[in-house]
Amino acid sequence: MNQLAGRVAVVTGAGSGIGRALARALALEGARIVAADLDEAGMAETTRDLDAIAVRTDVTQRSQVLALADRAFSEVGAVHDI
């Protein structure tokens, strides 16, 4: 357990389905989650009990992906390959 403690993961599509499952699984292993999705209500559900932030992001828009990266680095200080 907590093999990912101190690590930060950005998970796109975190509002539902595989993205939600991945965010929760990484969090259970200790990772801090930056959840990205268009579905704000879904992200709120995903991140409710996690060490996470939610960032509304349309990954088809380069400017929004860059804003996601900026927010991740400014709020949590890092993003890791996991």
N, C-alpha and C positions, 0 to 999 in steps of 0.2 A: 504494500500500500504506500501511497504518497511517493511513488517513484518519480513523479514530475513536480515535486514541491519546488517552488521558486521559479518555475517556468511559466511563460505566458503563451497562450495559443489563441490565434484569431480563427474563429470558426464562421465561415459564411453559410448561409442557409440555416442558421441556428434557430429560426422560429418554429421549425417543425421537422418531422421525419428524421432522415439520416443526420442532418446537421444538429438537430436537438439531441439525438442519441449520442453523437460524437462529443458535443459540448459537455454533456453530463458525464460521460465515461472519462474524459480527460480531467474534469473537475474532481471526480472520485479518486483519481490518481494524484491529486494535489495541484494541478495546473490552475492558474488564474485564467479566466476566459474573457475574451473580447468577442461578444456575439454580434454578428452582422446579418441583417435581413431587412426586407421591406416591411415585413409583418411585425409591427411594434408590439401588438398584443401577444403574439406568439413568442417573441423574444422575452417579454416580461414573464411569461409562463416558464420559459426555459431557464431564465436566470434567477428566478425567485429565491431559491435556496442555495445559490452558488456564489463563489467569490468571482463576480463577473461584472462587466459593464456591457450595456447594449447600445449599439450604434446603428441607426437606420441607414442602410446602404443599398444602393442599386449597383450591383457589381458589373453591370453593362456600361456604367458611366465612369470613365477614368477619373474624373474630378472627385467623384464620391469615394472611389477606392483610395485615392491619395488622401482624402480627408479622413477616412477610416484609419489609415496608417498614421497620420499625424496625431489623431486622437489617442490611438493605442500607445504611441511612444510618449505623448505628453502626460497621459493619465497613469500608465503603469510602467513606463520607462524602458520597456524592452518588448521584443517579440522573438520567440524561439522556434526553430525547426523542431517539430515533434513527430 
